[in-house]
Amino acid sequence: MAITAEVCSVYVDGKEEALRHKWIESERAQRDLGDTAIRQWIRDHWNNYLRARWVEHIQGVRFWKELDRGDFGLLQREFHDDQVLLDRILDRLKMGRENLDIINWAISWKLPMDRVISVLEALDINSRRLVARFEHQ
């Protein structure tokens, strides 16, 4: 598949976000917080940052080179019969919910579990986690 979207790096972009955070927090503290602010950003924001980038990737909005090439544009190719269910699941994933949260939500709303599980297995969020690799660069 030819990539027609902008090709980006979660590590380069994430580092820029962490540096912005460091600058803002250092300004507030009126001193350079250094690597402490970078580590704080990683601890407080990396997982949600990465989740948002992953959603862009599977939507086909932006290609993030560290993410699975086969996942790029996945939502444009799959789940056409379950668009409403997919949208509700994505809403929850964007809020930082995990598979178990979504399964519990689906059970409480009496949703068709076979379809919910099918979407969750295809998205495979648990294998899409990356460790931040820019802390001491």
N, C-alpha and C positions, 0 to 999 in steps of 0.2 A: 504494500500500500504506500503510495506517495504521500508524504506529509506536506500539506498545503498551509498548515497553520504555523504560527510563530513557534520556533524551537527555543525552549528555555531550560534553565537548570534550577532545580529547587534549592541546590546548595548555594549557587551564586545569588539568587534572588532572596533566599532565606537569610544569608549573611548580610545583605543590604538591609533587610528588615531589622535584624538584630542590631546592626550598627546604628540605625535610626533610633531604635529603642534606647540604646546606650547613650546617644547624644541627648535625647529628651530627658532621660532620667538623670544624667550628669548635670544638665542645666538646672533641673529642679533641686538637685543636691548641692549645686554650686561648687562641684568638684568632679574630677574625672573618676567615674566608677569602674572603668576598665572592664576586665573579663568578668567581674561579678555581675554587671548588667547584661552581658552576653549570656552568661549561664542562666540568669533569671529569665531572659526572653525564651531560651530553649526550654526551660522547665515549664514556664507559664503559657507559651504560645506555639511551640513547634508542632505539636500534634494537631492542633486546629488549623494551623497554617498548611501543613502537609495535606490534611483532609480536604481543604478548600482547593488546593492545587490538583489533587486527585480527581475531584468532581469536575474541574475544568477539563482535565485530560479525558475522562470517560465521556464527557459531553462533546468532545471534539473542538473545544474553544481554543485551547492552547496545548501544544505538545511539550510535555516535561520529560526530558531525555532520560532521567533516572527512573521513570515509571515504565511499566510494561508496555512495550510498543504495541502489542496486540490489544491492549485495553483502549487505545486511543480511538475515540469516536464510538465506543461500545454502545452507548445509548442510542446512537443513530441507526445501529444495525439490529438491535435486539429489543425485545419487550414491547413491540408495537401493539400487541393484544392486551397488555397490562399497563398501559400508560398512566392511568390514574393511580394504580397501586404503586408503580415505580416512583411517581412524583411524591407520594406520601412517604415512601421509604427514604427517598433522597432528602426530603425535608428533615427527617429525623437524623440521617447521617450528617447533614450539614450542621445540625445542632450538637454534634459530638456524640450522638447515641451509638451504641454498639449493637451487635447482632442480638444479644440476649434482650436488650431493651426493646428492640423492634419485634422480636418474637413475642414478648410479653404484651406489647401494645396490640399486636395482631390477634392474640388470643382473647384479650379483653374486648376487642371490637368484633370478635367472631369472624375474622377474615379467613379466606381459604388458605390454610397453612401450606398446602402443597405449592401454591403459587408464590407465597411469601418466601418459603425456603428456596425455591427455584431462583428467585431474584437474588437472594442473599448469597447463594452458592456461586452464581455467575459473577456477582460483584466481588466476592472474595476479599472483603475489606481487611481481614486479619493478615493476609499475606502481602498487603500493600504498605506496610509500615517501614519507615526508614529512620535510621539514627542520624541526627544532625552531625555533620562532619566539618564544621568550620570554627569551632570554639576557640582554638589557639592558633589560628592562621594569621 
